[in-house]
Amino acid sequence: MNPYFLQFVTFSVILLVVLLYYTIKILREYERGVVFTLGRFDKVKGPGMIILIPFVQQMVRVDLRTVVMDVPTQDVISHDNVSVRVNAVVYYRVIDPEKAIIAVEHFMDATSQLAQTTLRSVLGKHELDEILAERDKLNEDIQKILDRQTDGWGIKVSNVEIKHVDLDESMIRAIAKQAEAERQRRAKVIHAEGEQQAAQKLVEAAEKLSESPSAIQLRYLQTLGEIAGEKNSTIVFPVPIDTLKSLFGGKS
């Protein structure tokens, strides 16, 4: 067989394989292809098999699945001048492949950088107590800001979650002291409220007893019985003059 013919066949096979590689593209269900013809946007294709004109059309794959992006730890100064280290996670997905490729360069990097700056900006407007206690509200605020700013890139930010808020040891001790002082304050308030309620009940009981002198006598006798049951050798018990008069038939 002519060796030149073998070389021609081999070259033809290689050329055919190369042409097929650049002509036929297979896109999965969650992928879309942004097609450019001579550098100009043509259309978005997929999923399934895509036919391209070799060396005339190019395609950029775009994944439509939700991306879980970890926001690196950021140093944040809160509104009350407390230094904290915060990291978060952002959930987003591409809803418009055309904008994601044409409107912004490297949309994943752009979204990551925007998430970092937004996280620092939003948390810097709140005090430390709000950062620690109102994470749901802060998550919602950050999500709305990111979603609004990435809308022009064809990206939908569905959720933002603050994962960790790290404090210095000195600040942790200060917060512990503050919490202890708060518990002591509540204990004192509860004790004072108990004393107030007890005093009110004593006033009401005194008013009831004053309506019937015999009730006062019965109450004294009941108290004497309770004291006698404790087996004390000496009992000092104050008795009002009015009670003595009633006991001795009104004689002084």
Salt bridges, closest charged atoms under 4 A:
GLU31 OE2 - ARG28 NH1 3.83
GLU31 OE1 - ARG61 NH1 3.07
ASP63 OD2 - ARG65 NH2 2.82
ASP70 OD1 - LYS163 NZ 3.07
ASP75 OD1 - ARG85 NH1 2.76
GLU105 OE2 - HIS106 NE2 3.61
GLU140 OE2 - LYS144 NZ 3.16
ASP141 OD2 - LYS137 NZ 3.27
ASP147 OD2 - LYS156 NZ 2.94
GLU182 OE2 - ARG185 NH2 2.58
GLU182 OE2 - ARG186 NE 3.13
GLU195 OE2 - HIS191 NE2 3.70
GLU204 OE1 - LYS201 NZ 3.95
